[in-house]
Amino acid sequence: MTKKRTARRRSGKDPARDKHFARIFSEFRGEEGDLIPILQKTQERFGFIPREAVRRIARFLKISENQIYGVASFYSQFRFTAPGRNSIKVCLGTACHVRGGQILCDAVERELDLKPGGTTEDRRYDLERVACLGCCALAPVVQVNADIHSRMTVIRLKETLDKYE
């Protein structure tokens, strides 16, 4: 890493990020009601809500960081960790739960050493527990990226994850 980049990181000044935030904030008036749209734009830009973004949004809206975390953590659309290249969603709706959805979630956690809401260290996978994927007749269901894998078993789960490596 160059000395210039290292110094920039230490000082917290990053012109590229400054430009991104300026662009996001330019669409809003700085009112408290702007929070959710700003969070959506931020996540759209970065893929998640970085800690730095929470600080900047708090200053822009003149609200506490805790308020931002409270709102953002309430909605499942927002995430605070960088997404993996492959996003795994394990359905835990009633039909999937009854047919072994939790067992599948546990298997993914063990296989990838990954907790729901997290991303593997190599950023290959992220894991999310979801209430329903809308495929109840195909339960239990696991979604990897845009692909739905139905009537999933623990054995098929391992084979399926291997295809995404």
N, C-alpha and C positions, 0 to 999 in steps of 0.2 A: 504494500500500500504506500502511496506517495506521502511525503511529509505534509503536503497541502491538504490531502483528503483526511489524514489523521488529525491534523489541527482543526479542520472543519468539523469532524465528528466530535472532538472534545469540546469545541465551543458551542455545538448545537446548531451552528449555521450551515444550512445546506440550501444553496440558491434554487436548486431544482425543486426541493420540497416546498420552499417558500412560495415558489411560483404556483405549485399545485394548490396550496392552501389559499393563496390569493384568488385564484380562479374559482375555487369552490365558494369562498366567502363573498365574492363579488355579486353572486346571485341573490344574496340575502341582506336583510336590513339589521341583523343582529338582535332580533327579538327572540324571546324564549320559545315561542311557537315554531321557530326555524330549526329546532334541535333535530327532529327526526329526519327531515329532508337533508340536513347537513350530514348526519350520520350515514344516510343512504348514499349520498354523493361521495363521501369519504371512503366508504367500503367499496363502492363501484371503482374508485380510482386505485386503491391500494390492495383490494381483495380481503381486507379486514380492517378493524379499527385499531391502529397503532396507539400506544401509550402517548406518544408525542401529539397525535391528533386530538386526543382527549384534552390535553393541556391547552392546546391552541383553541379548540372549540369553546372550552370553559372561559378563556380570556375574551374571545369574540362575543360570546353571548352573555358574559358577566354572570355566570352561574358556577356552582362548584363542580369539581370533577366527580364528586360522589353522586350528584344529581344526574350527570351524564351516564355514569356506570349503572345507576339505578334504572334509568329509562332503557338504555341499550341492552342490559341483561334481561329485561322483561320480555323483549321481542326475540324470537328464535332466528330472525333473519340476520341479526348482527353477531359477529364473532370478533374475539380479541386476539386470536392467534392467526398467524399466516396459514393459509390453506395449503394442503399438500397437492401434489400433481394429480393424485387420484383421491376423490372424495367418496368415502364409504358412509352410507346411511343405512342403519339397521332399523326396520320398522318394529315398533313395540305397541302398535294398536292392538285392540282386543283379539282379533283373529290371529295375528302374528304372535302375540304374547302366548295365547293358549297353545299354539302349535310350535313353540320353542324359540321365539324371537329373543328372549333374554339369554338363552343358552348360546345362540349365535353371537350376540353382542359380547358375551363373556369370552367366546372363542376368538373373536377378532382382537379383543384386548390382550389375551394371552399370546396369540400368534404374532402380533405386531408390537407388543409391549406399549400399548397405546390406550389412553383413557378417553372416554367421550368428551368432545370439545377440544381435544388436543391434536397435535400433528407429530408424526414421527420425526426423529432428529434429522434424518436425511431428507425430510420434506417430501417423501414419496407418497404418504397417505395422511389423510385426516379422517377422524371418526365422529359421527354424529348419531345420536339416538333420536328418532323421530316418532311422533304420535301416530301418523298414518301416511302411507304412500298411495292409498287409494286402490290397492290391488288385493283386497281382502280374500277374494276367491282363490288367490294364488299363494296364500300364506304358507309358511313364513317367507317374507320377502326382504332381500338386501339389494340396495341400489349402489352401484359403483359408477361414478360419473353419471352419465345419462342412461346407463344400462340397468334394466330391472332383471334381477335373478330370482326366479320364483321357486316355490317348494324347496327351499334351501335346506341343506343338511350341513352338519359340521364338516363332514368329509368333502362335500361339494364346495363348501366355502373355501377351504384351503386351495383346492384346484382352481377356483375362480380367482382368488387373490393372486395366485402364481401367474395368471395370464396378464396381469397388469404391471408386472415388474419390469 
